[in-house]
């Protein structure tokens, strides 16, 4: 465990690949996302997104900095240097006073504060390694756990390399289960780049920058629908976040001379 510096921040068309499946109603218009903001260059490689109170929190994959952004216009409200430089890929808000961040090697960082006290940062290791390439992190409030989505093939553990896996970190025991919580078929090389849980339905939403798609499963991990993301809007989707009312936020890294962006997709009636 290590203490941090004394600065607090609050911070398309349907893809028919693969086996046939039951298609659930999809309540977001991916063809008309609402631009929240074009982001400054320091967030060119924005890699994780979550909602915390009325604001968005973000990380990028080179520096141990937590950004608090306006959910209205994406402007940077505060920055927190919470750890050394590294490959940070996801974050999740358990509460307004408890934020978790993950590196690509699965290492987790818990950022907390009490009242006006300066924040505390704790580091948690587990059996995942860099080659597992963790790229998504989400808080599963119903089961008091974090979900870590791996982009790369599993190494060891007897897991099938034809699937992608999501593992659960128990917030009570502080242990990562070696048994996968969810298994996602690698249809057309689907590789998770972001993960979020829908606040109303409990569905899992995952993006894949490989193939540029959004995949939705039910609570048990059964695939319900796969949608193609338009590269005009989302050339490399790396962050997902839900507001309590179901509004979906998606961030995309800078690519081909275009800046990183955040889009908002209201929940359709």
Residue pairs with C-beta under 8 A, 6 or more apart in sequence:
1 122
1 123
2 83
2 121
2 122
2 123
3 120
3 121
4 80
4 81
4 82
4 83
4 111
4 119
4 120
4 121
5 81
5 82
6 118
7 80
7 81
7 118
7 119
8 80
8 113
8 118
8 119
9 66
9 67
9 68
9 78
9 79
9 80
9 82
9 119
10 52
10 53
10 55
10 68
10 78
10 96
11 52
11 55
11 57
11 66
11 67
11 68
11 77
11 78
11 80
11 99
12 30
12 31
12 227
12 228
12 229
12 230
13 227
13 228
14 23
14 225
14 226
14 227
14 228
15 188
15 213
15 226
15 227
15 228
17 187
17 188
17 226
18 185
18 187
18 188
18 223
18 226
19 185
21 222
21 223
21 224
21 225
22 224
23 224
23 225
24 203
24 216
24 218
24 224
24 225
26 216
26 225
26 227
27 246
27 267
27 268
28 248
28 265
28 266
28 267
28 268
29 265
29 268
30 214
30 227
30 229
30 230
30 265
31 230
33 233
33 234
33 250
33 263
33 264
33 265
34 263
34 264
34 265
34 266
35 261
35 262
35 263
35 264
36 71
36 72
36 73
36 74
36 249
36 261
36 262
36 263
36 264
37 69
37 70
37 73
37 74
37 75
37 261
37 262
38 74
38 259
38 260
38 261
39 46
39 74
39 251
39 254
39 259
39 260
39 261
39 262
40 76
40 259
41 254
41 259
42 60
43 58
43 60
43 67
43 260
44 60
44 253
44 254
44 259
44 260
45 60
45 61
45 62
45 253
45 254
45 260
46 58
46 59
46 60
46 238
46 239
46 251
46 252
46 253
46 260
46 262
47 59
47 60
47 61
47 88
47 89
47 90
47 135
47 238
47 239
47 253
48 58
48 59
48 88
48 89
48 90
48 91
48 101
48 102
48 137
48 194
48 238
48 239
49 56
49 57
49 58
49 91
49 194
49 239
49 240
49 241
49 249
49 250
49 251
49 262
50 56
50 57
50 58
50 91
50 92
50 93
50 99
50 139
50 196
50 241
51 57
51 71
51 93
51 241
51 242
51 243
51 249
52 68
52 93
52 96
52 99
53 96
54 71
55 68
55 69
55 70
55 71
55 77
56 68
56 69
56 70
56 71
56 74
56 241
56 249
56 262
57 66
57 67
57 68
57 69
57 91
57 93
57 99
58 66
58 67
58 69
58 91
58 239
58 251
59 65
59 66
59 67
59 88
59 89
59 90
59 91
59 101
60 67
60 88
61 87
61 88
61 89
61 104
62 85
62 86
62 87
62 88
63 81
63 85
63 86
63 88
64 81
64 82
64 83
64 84
64 85
64 86
64 88
64 109
65 79
65 80
65 81
65 82
66 79
66 80
66 82
66 91
66 99
66 101
66 111
67 76
67 78
67 79
68 76
68 77
68 78
68 79
68 80
69 75
69 76
69 77
69 262
70 77
71 243
71 249
71 264
74 262
80 111
80 119
82 101
82 109
82 111
82 119
82 121
83 101
83 109
83 121
83 123
86 103
87 103
87 104
87 105
88 101
88 102
88 103
88 104
89 102
89 103
89 104
89 134
89 135
89 136
89 137
90 101
90 102
90 134
90 135
90 136
90 137
90 138
90 148
90 149
90 194
90 195
91 99
91 100
91 101
91 102
91 137
92 99
92 100
92 137
92 138
92 139
92 146
93 99
93 100
93 139
94 100
94 139
94 141
94 171
97 112
97 113
97 114
98 110
98 111
98 112
99 110
99 111
99 112
100 108
100 109
100 110
100 111
100 137
100 139
100 146
101 108
101 109
101 111
101 137
102 108
102 109
102 134
102 137
102 148
103 109
103 134
104 130
104 132
104 133
104 134
104 135
105 128
105 129
105 130
105 132
105 134
106 126
106 127
106 128
106 129
106 132
106 134
106 148
106 176
107 123
107 124
107 125
107 126
107 128
108 123
108 124
108 126
108 146
108 169
109 121
109 122
109 123
109 124
110 121
110 122
110 124
111 119
111 120
111 121
112 119
112 120
112 122
113 119
113 120
124 169
124 174
126 169
126 175
126 176
127 176
127 178
128 134
128 148
128 150
128 167
128 176
129 155
131 152
131 153
131 155
132 150
132 151
132 152
132 154
132 155
133 150
133 151
133 152
134 148
134 149
134 150
134 151
135 149
135 150
135 151
135 191
135 192
135 193
135 194
135 238
136 147
136 148
136 149
136 166
136 192
136 193
136 194
136 195
136 206
136 240
137 146
137 147
137 148
137 149
137 195
138 146
138 147
138 149
138 195
138 196
138 197
138 204
139 146
139 147
139 197
140 146
140 147
140 168
140 197
141 197
142 202
143 168
144 170
144 171
144 172
145 168
145 169
145 170
145 171
145 181
146 168
146 169
146 171
147 166
147 167
147 168
147 169
147 181
147 182
147 195
147 197
147 204
148 166
148 167
148 168
148 169
148 176
149 164
149 165
149 166
149 192
149 194
149 195
149 206
150 164
150 165
150 166
150 167
150 192
151 164
151 191
151 192
151 193
152 191
153 161
154 160
154 161
154 165
157 178
159 165
159 180
160 183
162 185
162 186
163 183
163 184
163 185
163 186
164 183
164 184
164 185
164 186
164 190
164 191
164 192
165 180
165 182
165 183
165 184
166 180
166 181
166 182
166 183
166 184
166 192
166 195
166 204
166 221
167 176
167 177
167 178
167 180
167 181
168 176
168 177
168 181
169 175
169 176
169 177
170 176
170 177
181 221
182 204
182 217
182 221
183 221
184 190
184 192
184 206
184 215
184 217
184 221
184 223
185 223
187 226
188 211
189 210
189 211
190 208
190 210
190 211
190 213
190 215
190 226
191 208
191 209
191 210
192 206
192 207
192 208
193 206
193 207
193 208
193 209
193 210
193 236
193 237
193 238
194 206
194 207
194 237
194 238
194 239
194 240
194 250
195 204
195 205
195 206
195 240
196 204
196 205
196 240
196 241
196 242
196 248
197 203
197 204
197 205
197 242
198 204
198 205
198 242
198 246
199 242
199 243
199 244
199 246
200 246
201 219
202 218
202 219
203 216
203 217
203 218
203 219
203 224
204 216
204 217
204 218
204 219
204 221
205 214
205 215
205 216
205 240
205 242
205 248
206 214
206 215
206 216
206 217
206 240
207 213
207 214
207 215
207 229
207 237
207 238
207 240
207 250
208 214
208 215
209 236
209 237
209 238
212 228
212 229
212 231
212 234
212 235
212 236
212 237
213 226
213 227
213 228
213 229
214 226
214 227
214 229
214 237
215 223
215 225
215 226
215 227
216 223
216 224
216 225
216 226
216 227
217 223
217 224
218 224
229 237
233 252
233 261
233 263
234 250
234 252
234 263
235 252
235 253
235 255
235 256
235 258
236 252
236 253
236 255
237 250
237 251
237 252
238 251
238 252
238 253
239 249
239 250
239 251
239 252
239 262
240 248
240 249
240 250
240 251
241 248
241 249
242 248
242 249
243 249
245 267
246 267
247 264
247 265
247 266
247 267
248 264
248 265
248 267
249 262
249 263
249 264
249 265
250 262
250 263
250 265
251 260
251 261
251 262
251 263
252 260
252 261
252 262
252 263
253 260
254 260
